[in-house]
Amino acid sequence: MRFLFIDRILTLEPGKSIEAEHAFSGDLDFFEDHFPGFPVVPGVLLTEMMGQAAAKCLDAEGPGKGRGKAMLAQIRSASFRDWVRPDERALIRAEIRTNRPEYATAACSVEVRGSRVCSAELLFSFLPFERLAPGYRDEILESYLASRRQGKDEFHG
């Protein structure tokens, strides 16, 4: 299982807000045990999904800020209201509330079937880029940003 829980970015305002989506494929192993006969996505994976979306929003500000890769540092609060079942498309939203050189905070939520199923308040710190694997790339974020640049070029071209 890959630990990437964003399939696609829908909207993005770098450093401010993001909407993205993801669906957990029904053939993932954890569904066999969580729970037999009633498979649901574990809350910890929903929280990670919100964290990944908020981190992409912060990372989209670019290396020009000089602070590094956004990393989830603390789950300040999280609540779960309903189940997320296999193959359901989840809409992830994150709004950056505090955005400082040393840390950032985000209010996040996940919706499925038009209803909010969970929310979290998250805190991020920043890992210097040189500590990441050589050649590290965020292909989903890069693809989204490239599509936006291309769209602007076509519009202004």
C-alpha positions as CSV (number, residue, x, y, z in Angstrom):
1,M,0.0,0.0,0.0
2,R,1.3,3.4,-0.9
3,F,1.0,6.1,1.8
4,L,-0.3,8.8,-0.6
5,F,-3.9,9.8,0.2
6,I,-4.5,12.6,-2.3
7,D,-5.6,11.4,-5.8
8,R,-6.2,14.9,-7.2
9,I,-6.1,18.5,-6.2
10,L,-9.4,20.3,-7.2
11,T,-8.7,23.9,-6.0
12,L,-5.7,25.5,-4.4
13,E,-4.8,28.9,-3.1
14,P,-1.1,28.4,-2.0
15,G,-0.7,29.0,1.7
16,K,-4.4,29.6,2.2
17,S,-6.7,26.7,1.2
18,I,-7.0,23.5,-0.7
19,E,-9.7,21.1,-1.9
20,A,-8.6,17.6,-3.0
21,E,-10.1,14.2,-3.3
22,H,-9.2,10.5,-2.6
23,A,-10.9,7.2,-2.6
24,F,-9.6,4.2,-0.7
25,S,-9.8,1.2,-3.0
26,G,-11.9,-1.6,-1.7
27,D,-9.1,-4.2,-2.2
28,L,-6.7,-2.7,0.4
29,D,-5.7,-5.2,3.0
30,F,-6.7,-3.2,6.1
31,F,-10.4,-3.5,5.1
32,E,-10.2,-7.2,6.0
33,D,-9.6,-6.4,9.6
34,H,-11.2,-3.0,10.0
35,F,-13.8,-4.4,10.4
36,P,-14.8,-7.9,9.1
37,G,-18.3,-7.6,7.5
38,F,-18.3,-3.8,8.0
39,P,-15.1,-2.4,6.3
40,V,-14.4,1.3,7.1
41,V,-11.4,3.6,6.7
42,P,-9.4,3.9,10.0
43,G,-9.6,7.4,11.5
44,V,-5.8,7.6,11.6
45,L,-5.8,7.4,7.8
46,L,-8.5,10.0,7.5
47,T,-6.4,12.3,9.7
48,E,-3.3,11.6,7.6
49,M,-5.3,12.4,4.4
50,M,-6.2,15.8,5.9
51,G,-2.6,16.4,6.9
52,Q,-1.3,15.6,3.4
53,A,-3.8,18.0,1.8
54,A,-2.9,20.8,4.2
55,A,0.8,20.1,3.7
56,K,0.4,20.4,-0.1
57,C,-1.3,23.7,0.4
58,L,1.7,25.0,2.4
59,D,4.3,23.4,0.1
60,A,2.6,25.2,-2.9
61,E,4.0,28.4,-1.6
62,G,7.3,27.2,-3.0
63,P,10.9,27.0,-1.8
64,G,11.1,30.8,-1.9
65,K,9.8,30.9,1.7
66,G,12.9,29.1,2.7
67,R,11.4,27.0,5.4
68,G,11.2,23.5,3.9
69,K,8.7,20.7,3.6
70,A,5.5,21.0,5.7
71,M,5.3,18.1,8.1
72,L,2.5,17.2,10.5
73,A,3.7,17.8,14.0
74,Q,0.6,17.7,16.1
75,I,-3.0,16.7,15.9
76,R,-4.6,19.3,18.2
77,S,-8.1,17.8,17.8
78,A,-9.9,15.4,15.6
79,S,-13.5,14.2,15.6
80,F,-15.2,11.5,13.5
81,R,-18.9,11.7,12.8
82,D,-19.6,9.0,10.2
83,W,-17.9,6.0,8.4
84,V,-16.0,6.1,5.2
85,R,-16.5,2.9,3.3
86,P,-14.3,1.3,0.5
87,D,-14.3,3.1,-2.8
88,E,-16.2,6.2,-1.6
89,R,-14.9,9.4,-3.0
90,A,-13.8,11.7,-0.2
91,L,-13.6,15.5,-0.6
92,I,-10.8,16.9,1.6
93,R,-10.7,20.6,2.6
94,A,-8.0,22.4,4.5
95,E,-7.9,26.1,5.5
96,I,-4.6,27.4,6.7
97,R,-5.3,29.4,9.9
98,T,-1.8,30.4,11.0
99,N,1.2,30.6,8.6
100,R,4.5,31.6,10.1
101,P,8.1,30.8,9.2
102,E,8.4,28.3,12.1
103,Y,5.0,26.6,12.0
104,A,1.5,26.6,10.5
105,T,-1.9,25.5,11.6
106,A,-4.8,24.2,9.5
107,A,-8.5,23.5,10.0
108,C,-9.4,20.4,7.9
109,S,-12.4,18.3,7.1
110,V,-13.5,15.4,5.0
111,E,-16.9,15.0,3.3
112,V,-18.4,11.9,1.8
113,R,-21.8,11.7,0.2
114,G,-22.3,15.5,0.8
115,S,-21.8,15.2,4.6
116,R,-18.9,16.0,6.8
117,V,-17.5,12.8,8.2
118,C,-14.5,14.1,10.1
119,S,-12.6,17.2,11.0
120,A,-9.2,18.1,12.6
121,E,-7.1,21.0,13.8
122,L,-3.5,20.3,12.8
123,L,-0.1,21.9,13.5
124,F,2.8,21.7,11.0
125,S,6.5,22.3,11.3
126,F,8.9,22.4,8.4
127,L,11.7,20.0,7.5
128,P,14.6,21.4,5.6
129,F,14.6,20.2,2.0
130,E,18.1,18.9,2.3
131,R,16.9,16.3,4.8
132,L,14.5,14.7,2.2
133,A,15.5,12.0,-0.2
134,P,17.6,13.3,-3.1
135,G,15.4,14.2,-5.9
136,Y,12.2,14.3,-3.8
137,R,9.2,15.4,-5.8
138,D,5.5,15.9,-5.1
139,E,4.1,14.7,-8.4
140,I,0.4,15.5,-7.6
141,L,1.2,19.0,-6.5
142,E,3.6,19.6,-9.5
143,S,1.0,18.3,-11.9
144,Y,-1.7,20.6,-10.5
145,L,0.5,23.6,-10.6
146,A,1.7,22.8,-14.1
147,S,-1.9,22.5,-15.3
148,R,-2.7,25.9,-13.9
149,R,0.3,27.5,-15.6
150,Q,-0.7,25.9,-18.9
151,G,-4.2,27.1,-18.5
152,K,-3.0,30.7,-17.9
153,D,-0.7,30.4,-20.9
154,E,-3.6,29.3,-23.1
155,F,-5.8,32.1,-21.8
156,H,-3.3,34.8,-22.3
157,G,-1.7,33.3,-25.4
